[in-house]
Amino acid sequence: MTDPNERALLSRIADALERLAPAAAPPAAALEDGDAFVWHADGRRLEAIDKVNQVDLDLLQGIDRQRDRLLENTRRFARGLPTNNALLWGARGTGKSSIVKAVHATVNAEIGGLLALVEIHREDIPTLPFLLSLLRRSDRPCILFCDDLSFDGEDAAYKSLKAVLEGGIEGRPANVVFYATSNRRHLIPRHMIENERSTAINPSESVEEKVSLSDRFGLWLGFHACDQETYFAIIEGYAGRYDLDVDRDELRAQAKEWAVTRGSRSGRVAWQFIQDLAGRLGKQLT
């Protein structure tokens, strides 16, 4: 082909097709490439996370019992001892996901980075068996973490999750423990359970199938809305850590007003107030 116009036209077409083509996925990470990972179900690959969004364990106030039990469970797991899957359930913003990440960082610091944290998104639960087969090939202990786990409507993914956690032929790999957070204790909304009870031939058996998913978690940790003194303790802990120089009475007054405008008191509300306060003071939260 010698016509310059035709060559230019074909070149533009090729460039346009390249722009339309999906970008090549980055290479999958190996479990030795970091301490924390996110599972991408579409590409069947792990992505290493350089910096985990977390707070120090000692900044989490009002959840001492939950902290101690999850910390001990995780330490046993890191030592290769028998360990339970954990379900952290309760009110929003009370530190459920924060405590998982903080416990992982604490135990990892104690054992020299041996423990991996792998996050799987709720919508990717159907690919969990594939992910577990991948993790099973390694000797590295892994906390498999799912934030905000719940099931709605006709979603049948909970059945595969039940088999993976306990009861399947292979079962959970010895180097994996499953930690999940949820606003629901039984992961299934009440209306689904009630519908099953009203329409099933044997209502009790149908309901048992729905609620038995939570039974796969040997460790249940409940999180509840904090009282005002705990809320103030969280605020003052953050203010001290980040050197936010505000009079204690004034700090409490501002924090109380902030909670009233949000309609709740929780660790999340406290952190949002601290971000606002640091911004007004011109301070970095580092």
DAJO-V251026 format. One record per backbone hydrogen bond with DSSP energy under -0.5 kcal/mol. CO is the residue of the C=O (numbers start at 1). NH is the residue of the N-H. E is the energy in kcal/mol with one decimal. If there is no record, write none. Layout:
CO/NH/E + CO/NH/E
This chain:
3/7/-2.2 + 4/8/-2.3 + 5/9/-2.2 + 6/10/-2.6 + 7/11/-2.1 + 8/12/-2.1 + 9/13/-2.2 + 10/14/-2.5 + 11/15/-2.2 + 12/16/-2.4 + 13/17/-2.4 + 14/18/-2.0 + 15/19/-1.9 + 16/20/-1.8 + 17/21/-1.7 + 30/33/-2.3 + 35/117/-2.3 + 36/49/-2.9 + 37/119/-2.8 + 38/40/-0.5 + 38/47/-2.4 + 39/41/-0.7 + 40/44/-0.7 + 40/45/-1.9 + 45/40/-3.0 + 46/29/-2.9 + 47/38/-2.2 + 48/50/-0.6 + 52/54/-1.1 + 56/59/-1.6 + 57/60/-1.4 + 59/61/-0.9 + 63/67/-2.7 + 64/68/-2.7 + 65/69/-2.2 + 66/70/-2.4 + 67/71/-2.5 + 68/72/-2.2 + 69/73/-2.2 + 70/74/-2.3 + 71/75/-2.3 + 72/76/-2.2 + 73/77/-1.9 + 74/78/-2.5 + 75/79/-1.4 + 76/81/-2.8 + 77/80/-1.7 + 85/219/-2.3 + 86/88/-0.5 + 86/180/-2.4 + 87/89/-0.7 + 87/221/-2.6 + 88/182/-2.2 + 89/223/-2.3 + 91/94/-1.0 + 93/267/-0.9 + 93/268/-2.1 + 95/99/-2.2 + 96/100/-1.2 + 97/101/-1.9 + 98/102/-2.4 + 99/103/-2.5 + 100/104/-2.2 + 101/105/-2.1 + 102/106/-2.3 + 103/107/-2.7 + 104/108/-2.4 + 105/109/-1.9 + 106/110/-1.3 + 107/111/-1.7 + 108/112/-0.5 + 108/113/-3.1 + 116/118/-0.5 + 116/143/-3.2 + 117/37/-2.8 + 117/119/-0.5 + 118/145/-3.2 + 119/39/-2.8 + 121/124/-1.9 + 122/125/-1.5 + 124/127/-1.9 + 125/128/-2.4 + 127/131/-2.1 + 128/132/-2.8 + 129/133/-1.9 + 130/134/-1.5 + 131/135/-2.5 + 132/136/-2.2 + 134/137/-0.9 + 135/138/-1.6 + 141/116/-2.5 + 142/144/-0.7 + 142/177/-2.0 + 143/118/-3.1 + 143/145/-0.7 + 144/179/-2.8 + 145/120/-2.6 + 146/181/-2.0 + 151/189/-0.9 + 152/155/-2.1 + 156/159/-1.5 + 156/160/-0.7 + 157/161/-1.9 + 158/162/-2.2 + 159/163/-1.7 + 160/164/-1.9 + 161/165/-2.6 + 162/166/-2.2 + 163/168/-1.6 + 165/172/-0.5 + 173/176/-1.7 + 175/142/-3.2 + 177/144/-3.2 + 177/179/-0.6 + 178/86/-2.0 + 179/146/-2.2 + 180/88/-3.1 + 181/149/-3.4 + 182/90/-1.3 + 187/151/-2.1 + 189/192/-0.8 + 189/193/-1.5 + 190/194/-2.9 + 191/195/-2.4 + 192/196/-2.2 + 193/197/-2.1 + 194/198/-2.0 + 195/199/-1.7 + 196/200/-2.1 + 201/203/-0.5 + 202/205/-0.5 + 202/206/-1.8 + 203/207/-2.4 + 204/208/-2.1 + 205/209/-1.6 + 206/210/-1.4 + 207/211/-2.4 + 208/212/-1.5 + 210/213/-0.7 + 211/214/-0.8 + 211/215/-0.6 + 212/216/-0.5 + 213/216/-1.6 + 214/217/-1.7 + 216/218/-0.7 + 218/220/-0.6 + 219/87/-2.9 + 221/89/-2.1 + 223/91/-1.9 + 227/231/-2.2 + 228/232/-2.6 + 229/233/-2.2 + 230/234/-2.2 + 231/235/-2.2 + 232/236/-2.9 + 233/237/-2.1 + 234/238/-2.3 + 235/239/-2.7 + 236/240/-2.3 + 237/241/-2.2 + 238/242/-2.4 + 239/244/-2.6 + 240/243/-0.9 + 243/245/-1.0 + 244/246/-1.4 + 247/251/-3.2 + 248/252/-2.4 + 249/253/-2.2 + 250/254/-2.5 + 251/255/-2.5 + 252/256/-2.7 + 253/257/-2.1 + 254/258/-2.3 + 255/259/-2.2 + 256/260/-2.1 + 257/261/-2.0 + 258/262/-1.4 + 259/263/-1.4 + 259/264/-1.3 + 265/226/-0.8 + 266/270/-2.3 + 267/271/-2.2 + 268/272/-2.3 + 269/273/-2.1 + 270/274/-2.2 + 271/275/-2.3 + 272/276/-1.9 + 273/277/-2.9 + 274/278/-2.9 + 275/279/-1.9 + 276/280/-2.1 + 277/281/-2.0 + 278/282/-0.7 + 278/283/-2.7 + 279/282/-0.6 + 284/286/-1.3
